[in-house]
Amino acid sequence: MELNNLYSSIRTGVDQDEKGTDPRSGYQKDYDRIIFSSSFRRLQNKTQVFPLPGSVFVHNRLTHSLEVSSVGRSLGDLIGKHILKTYESKLNNESKRFYRNHLKGVLASACLCHDIGNPAFGHSGEDAMVSFFKKNQSELESKFKPAEYADLLNFEGNANSIRVLTQQLNGKAKGGLRLTYSTLSAIAKYPCESRAKDKIQTHRKKFGFLQSEKVIFERIAKETGMIKDVDVKHVVYFRHPFVWLVEAADDICYNIIDLEDAQRLGIIETSHCESLLDNLIRCLGVEDMESIDETLGSITDRNERISYLRAKSINSLIFRAEALYIENFEEIITGKHKTALFDLIAEECDAVQKILDFSKKFIYNHRSVVEIENAGYNVMYELLNHLVIPILKDEDDREKSDEKALLLLPKQYQTKSTSNYDKVLAIVDYLSGMTDLYATELYKKIKGIEIGMRN
C-alpha cells in the first residue's frame, strides 16, 4: 500500500473532487455535513448502553460519537505528524499537506459517523433483524438471490452505515451525504461482502457493505488504495490503515466512559470505578502519577474525581494506541496486521482486561441494561414482521391489513422496484433510521397498546 494513494477527496454522487470557492477543505465539509444531517441528529435518541432518558444524564449514540470523534482527531494529529516526519522523502506535496493538515479531519469525520447505521436499541435491534430473517428463512429465502439473503441474515450496523451515508432516498440528492471516499473507507471495519464473513479473520469478522452498495464500495476501495484479499472468492479487502485508528478511538471511549456512566447511575460503587481507572493509568505508565495524586487530593466531589480519572485514562490510552500503531505500521499498511490496537493494549496491561471483565459482569449484564435489550429486540422484531411480510406479497394477494401496514412507510422509503431485495431494504432503511422513542411509539400504536392521536 502506497502512502500517496491512501486518501481521496472524490465524493459519492459527483464521483469527482469538488472544486469551488469554499475555504473549507473537502474533509472539513465531510465533518459539517455529518453534523448537520438528520441521520446524525437521530443518534441523540438511540441507546448507547443504559436506558434513555433518565434522571441522570448518560451517554447516547450521539454524545458517544462526538467523544469518539474527539479522540480520533487526536490520534489523526499524532499519526499524521509521524508519517510526515518518518516518510517525508516518499511523500509528494499533496500527501505532505494531507498528513499534516487533513488526516485528523478524516478521522474526526469517520468517528463521527461510525455508528450512524446502527438501528434503534443498538445491538438488540441488530439481533432482531438477524433473528427475523433466520426464523422466517424457509418461507422467505427463495424470494431472494443468495447474496441478497445473506445480507439480511447477517444484518450489521457497520455495513448499514455505508448504505445510510451513500444511498439516494426518494426526493433526496444522489450520493447521500456526498462524503469523500477517504472518510467512507475509514469506517469500513469489515471490508467484505456478507458471504465472505468469517469470525476468525479480523477483517471478515462481520461484513462491511450490502449488495446494494457493492459497486460504490469497490470504487471507494480502489480510489483509497485498499488491498484486495485474493484468497477469498467473494469481494474482500484488507482494512484500510485509517480504520485501525477509528476502531481504537471507539474502543477507548466506550470501555472507559461506560464505567463513568455506571458510576453516576449508582450501578457500581465509586470506589470500584476509581480503583479500576487509577490502576489503568498506573499500568500504562504515561502520566505523572505524583501530579495525579496531588490533584485528586484537592477534589472531594466523587463525580469530579471519576471525570478527572476518566480524562487521564483516555489520554494514556491515546498515547499507547499511537505507539502501537507506529510499532505495527508496516504490517498495517500492507494489510498483514490482525489485532485491534485496544486488544494489544489489553495484552500488555492487565488493568485493561480487569475493566473489560468487570464491565461485562456488573454493567452489561445489569438488569436495567438487559431489560432495555429485551424490550428493544421485541419492538424491532414486531415492526419487521408487521412490514416485511406485507411488502413481499404480490399486490393482488395483499389483504386490507397489509395495505394499511404499508401506508405507514414515509414517502422517502417507498419504492417502485419489483426486486424483493429493494423492497425489504426499504423497510430496513425505515426501521434502522428510527430512534428508540419513535420505534417504541409505533410499536405501541400497531399493537393497540396506545390508540389515538398525540400532539
TABEL-V783224 format. One record per residue. N is the residue number from 1. RES is the residue in one letter. PSI is psi in whole degrees, -180 to 180 (999 if undefined). Layout:
n: (N & N)
res: (RES & RES)
psi: (PSI & PSI)
This chain:
n: (1 & 2 & 3 & 4 & 5 & 6 & 7 & 8 & 9 & 10 & 11 & 12 & 13 & 14 & 15 & 16 & 17 & 18 & 19 & 20 & 21 & 22 & 23 & 24 & 25 & 26 & 27 & 28 & 29 & 30 & 31 & 32 & 33 & 34 & 35 & 36 & 37 & 38 & 39 & 40 & 41 & 42 & 43 & 44 & 45 & 46 & 47 & 48 & 49 & 50 & 51 & 52 & 53 & 54 & 55 & 56 & 57 & 58 & 59 & 60 & 61 & 62 & 63 & 64 & 65 & 66 & 67 & 68 & 69 & 70 & 71 & 72 & 73 & 74 & 75 & 76 & 77 & 78 & 79 & 80 & 81 & 82 & 83 & 84 & 85 & 86 & 87 & 88 & 89 & 90 & 91 & 92 & 93 & 94 & 95 & 96 & 97 & 98 & 99 & 100 & 101 & 102 & 103 & 104 & 105 & 106 & 107 & 108 & 109 & 110 & 111 & 112 & 113 & 114 & 115 & 116 & 117 & 118 & 119 & 120 & 121 & 122 & 123 & 124 & 125 & 126 & 127 & 128 & 129 & 130 & 131 & 132 & 133 & 134 & 135 & 136 & 137 & 138 & 139 & 140 & 141 & 142 & 143 & 144 & 145 & 146 & 147 & 148 & 149 & 150 & 151 & 152 & 153 & 154 & 155 & 156 & 157 & 158 & 159 & 160 & 161 & 162 & 163 & 164 & 165 & 166 & 167 & 168 & 169 & 170 & 171 & 172 & 173 & 174 & 175 & 176 & 177 & 178 & 179 & 180 & 181 & 182 & 183 & 184 & 185 & 186 & 187 & 188 & 189 & 190 & 191 & 192 & 193 & 194 & 195 & 196 & 197 & 198 & 199 & 200 & 201 & 202 & 203 & 204 & 205 & 206 & 207 & 208 & 209 & 210 & 211 & 212 & 213 & 214 & 215 & 216 & 217 & 218 & 219 & 220 & 221 & 222 & 223 & 224 & 225 & 226 & 227 & 228 & 229 & 230 & 231 & 232 & 233 & 234 & 235 & 236 & 237 & 238 & 239 & 240 & 241 & 242 & 243 & 244 & 245 & 246 & 247 & 248 & 249 & 250 & 251 & 252 & 253 & 254 & 255 & 256 & 257 & 258 & 259 & 260 & 261 & 262 & 263 & 264 & 265 & 266 & 267 & 268 & 269 & 270 & 271 & 272 & 273 & 274 & 275 & 276 & 277 & 278 & 279 & 280 & 281 & 282 & 283 & 284 & 285 & 286 & 287 & 288 & 289 & 290 & 291 & 292 & 293 & 294 & 295 & 296 & 297 & 298 & 299 & 300 & 301 & 302 & 303 & 304 & 305 & 306 & 307 & 308 & 309 & 310 & 311 & 312 & 313 & 314 & 315 & 316 & 317 & 318 & 319 & 320 & 321 & 322 & 323 & 324 & 325 & 326 & 327 & 328 & 329 & 330 & 331 & 332 & 333 & 334 & 335 & 336 & 337 & 338 & 339 & 340 & 341 & 342 & 343 & 344 & 345 & 346 & 347 & 348 & 349 & 350 & 351 & 352 & 353 & 354 & 355 & 356 & 357 & 358 & 359 & 360 & 361 & 362 & 363 & 364 & 365 & 366 & 367 & 368 & 369 & 370 & 371 & 372 & 373 & 374 & 375 & 376 & 377 & 378 & 379 & 380 & 381 & 382 & 383 & 384 & 385 & 386 & 387 & 388 & 389 & 390 & 391 & 392 & 393 & 394 & 395 & 396 & 397 & 398 & 399 & 400 & 401 & 402 & 403 & 404 & 405 & 406 & 407 & 408 & 409 & 410 & 411 & 412 & 413 & 414 & 415 & 416 & 417 & 418 & 419 & 420 & 421 & 422 & 423 & 424 & 425 & 426 & 427 & 428 & 429 & 430 & 431 & 432 & 433 & 434 & 435 & 436 & 437 & 438 & 439 & 440 & 441 & 442 & 443 & 444 & 445 & 446 & 447 & 448 & 449 & 450 & 451 & 452 & 453 & 454 & 455)
res: (M & E & L & N & N & L & Y & S & S & I & R & T & G & V & D & Q & D & E & K & G & T & D & P & R & S & G & Y & Q & K & D & Y & D & R & I & I & F & S & S & S & F & R & R & L & Q & N & K & T & Q & V & F & P & L & P & G & S & V & F & V & H & N & R & L & T & H & S & L & E & V & S & S & V & G & R & S & L & G & D & L & I & G & K & H & I & L & K & T & Y & E & S & K & L & N & N & E & S & K & R & F & Y & R & N & H & L & K & G & V & L & A & S & A & C & L & C & H & D & I & G & N & P & A & F & G & H & S & G & E & D & A & M & V & S & F & F & K & K & N & Q & S & E & L & E & S & K & F & K & P & A & E & Y & A & D & L & L & N & F & E & G & N & A & N & S & I & R & V & L & T & Q & Q & L & N & G & K & A & K & G & G & L & R & L & T & Y & S & T & L & S & A & I & A & K & Y & P & C & E & S & R & A & K & D & K & I & Q & T & H & R & K & K & F & G & F & L & Q & S & E & K & V & I & F & E & R & I & A & K & E & T & G & M & I & K & D & V & D & V & K & H & V & V & Y & F & R & H & P & F & V & W & L & V & E & A & A & D & D & I & C & Y & N & I & I & D & L & E & D & A & Q & R & L & G & I & I & E & T & S & H & C & E & S & L & L & D & N & L & I & R & C & L & G & V & E & D & M & E & S & I & D & E & T & L & G & S & I & T & D & R & N & E & R & I & S & Y & L & R & A & K & S & I & N & S & L & I & F & R & A & E & A & L & Y & I & E & N & F & E & E & I & I & T & G & K & H & K & T & A & L & F & D & L & I & A & E & E & C & D & A & V & Q & K & I & L & D & F & S & K & K & F & I & Y & N & H & R & S & V & V & E & I & E & N & A & G & Y & N & V & M & Y & E & L & L & N & H & L & V & I & P & I & L & K & D & E & D & D & R & E & K & S & D & E & K & A & L & L & L & L & P & K & Q & Y & Q & T & K & S & T & S & N & Y & D & K & V & L & A & I & V & D & Y & L & S & G & M & T & D & L & Y & A & T & E & L & Y & K & K & I & K & G & I & E & I & G & M & R & N)
psi: (132 & 126 & -27 & -9 & 13 & -3 & 157 & 134 & 8 & 144 & 152 & 151 & -39 & -23 & 36 & 167 & 119 & 129 & 152 & -168 & -1 & 124 & -16 & 147 & 164 & -32 & -32 & -37 & -39 & -50 & -47 & -40 & -39 & -48 & -41 & 3 & 150 & -32 & -41 & -42 & -36 & -18 & -17 & -28 & 40 & 131 & 135 & -65 & -50 & 152 & 146 & 148 & 174 & 178 & -24 & 125 & 123 & 172 & 142 & -177 & -30 & -50 & -37 & -46 & -38 & -41 & -40 & -40 & -40 & -44 & -40 & -39 & -42 & -45 & -40 & -38 & -45 & -47 & -36 & -43 & -39 & -47 & -43 & -42 & -42 & -34 & 22 & -40 & -19 & -6 & 138 & 175 & -39 & -41 & -38 & -43 & -40 & -52 & -28 & -43 & -27 & -19 & -41 & -34 & -39 & -46 & -38 & -42 & -45 & -42 & -36 & -35 & 16 & -23 & 10 & -18 & -1 & 134 & 177 & 146 & 19 & -129 & -30 & -30 & -41 & -44 & -38 & -41 & -50 & -47 & -40 & -46 & -22 & -46 & -26 & 17 & -43 & -30 & -33 & -30 & -37 & -14 & -2 & 159 & 152 & -43 & -33 & -46 & -29 & -37 & -43 & -38 & -23 & 27 & 136 & 132 & -34 & -46 & -39 & -26 & -43 & -40 & -48 & -40 & -19 & -17 & 156 & 107 & 162 & 127 & 2 & 168 & 150 & 139 & 7 & -126 & -7 & 54 & 163 & 155 & -31 & -48 & -41 & -38 & -28 & -11 & -1 & 80 & -31 & 77 & 66 & 163 & 164 & -34 & -14 & 4 & 133 & 110 & -19 & -30 & 128 & -46 & -2 & 14 & -38 & -156 & 161 & -8 & 146 & 163 & -31 & -22 & 14 & -44 & -48 & -34 & -41 & -33 & -43 & -45 & -43 & -44 & -19 & 18 & 25 & 143 & 129 & 139 & 98 & -6 & -1 & 138 & -22 & 176 & 114 & 137 & 156 & 156 & 141 & 143 & -30 & -24 & -39 & -33 & -39 & -44 & -42 & -42 & -42 & -49 & -42 & -47 & -53 & -31 & -30 & -43 & -27 & -33 & -46 & -43 & -43 & -37 & -43 & -32 & -7 & 14 & -36 & 154 & 143 & -40 & -38 & -46 & -46 & -42 & -43 & -44 & -40 & -44 & -36 & -48 & -43 & -39 & -40 & -29 & 27 & -39 & 162 & 100 & -29 & -41 & -40 & -46 & -39 & -43 & -44 & -32 & -22 & -4 & 120 & -23 & 125 & -38 & -37 & -34 & -43 & -40 & -41 & -46 & -35 & -45 & -43 & -35 & -46 & -42 & -44 & -41 & -36 & -48 & -32 & -38 & -40 & -47 & -42 & -35 & -45 & -41 & -35 & 16 & -43 & -39 & -37 & -46 & -12 & 4 & 13 & -12 & 144 & -18 & 131 & 144 & -39 & -36 & -36 & -39 & -42 & -33 & -32 & -13 & 105 & -18 & -31 & -47 & -34 & -38 & -43 & -46 & -43 & -44 & -43 & -41 & -43 & -17 & -60 & -17 & 13 & 148 & -42 & -35 & -43 & -38 & -45 & -32 & -43 & -44 & -45 & -41 & -49 & -40 & -51 & -38 & -46 & -36 & -40 & -48 & -37 & -27 & -36 & -47 & -48 & -39 & -20 & -8 & 146 & 146 & -36 & -20 & -4 & 135 & 172 & -39 & -34 & -44 & -40 & -38 & -43 & -18 & -14 & -21 & 123 & 156 & -38 & -18 & 1 & 144 & 146 & 3 & 146 & -5 & 127 & -34 & -48 & -39 & -47 & -37 & -31 & -39 & -46 & -41 & -46 & -48 & -39 & -23 & -9 & 149 & 166 & -44 & -45 & -45 & -42 & -42 & -41 & -41 & -46 & -38 & -46 & -21 & -5 & 11 & -33 & 120 & 141 & 168 & 149 & 149 & 999)
